[in-house]
């Protein structure tokens, strides 16, 4: 039986707020970014840095950057 790659556990509402505060944006933006929706590149960079700093670097990436 083939093993499917597991997605990282989702962020709790508290962690969404922590990332939002660290990145200087709304928790809804954090949730949208993690879902892969388009995000301004400057916001995406701040979110990447905040996720890595809070130990959730697996949720950061280049998805959606610069699409707006």
N, C-alpha and C positions, 0 to 999 in steps of 0.2 A: 504494500500500500504506500503510495507516494505521500510525503508530508508536504502540506501547504505552508508557505511562509506565513507566520503569524504577524499581524499588525501590532504595533505598540499599543499598550493600554491607553485609553482616552484620558484626557486631562479632567480632573474633577473641577467643579465650578471654582473652588478656591484656587487651584493651580492656574486656571484660565485667567483669574484676576491677577495673580502673581506675575504671570508672563505679561499681561497687559500693562501693569504698572511698570515693570522693568523695561518694556518696549515703548512706553508712552502712548498706548492706544487702548481702545475699548476691547473688552473681552470678546465681544462679538466678532471683531476683526481677527482676533487670535483664532477663534473657532473656524472662521471662514478660510483663513490662511492654511490651517492644518487640513481642512477639507480639500485643499487644492484649488480654491477659487482665485481668480486674478487679484493681485495685490500690487500697489505701487512699489517700485524697487526700493525706495528708501524705507518704507514700512517693512517690507520683507527682510531687509538687512537687519533692522532693529529687532524684529521677531526672531530671526536666526540667532543673533547674539544672545537674546534673552533666554531662548530655549536651551542653548548650549550652557549658559551660565547656571541655569537651574537644573542641569542634569538631564534634560530631555532632548538632547541633540538629535536623537533618532527621528524626531518629528520635524526637524528643520530640513530645508532643502531649497532647491532653486525653482520649485514648482510655482507657477503663477507670477513670477517676478516680471515686472516691466510690461505687463499686458494691458495696462491702463494708460 
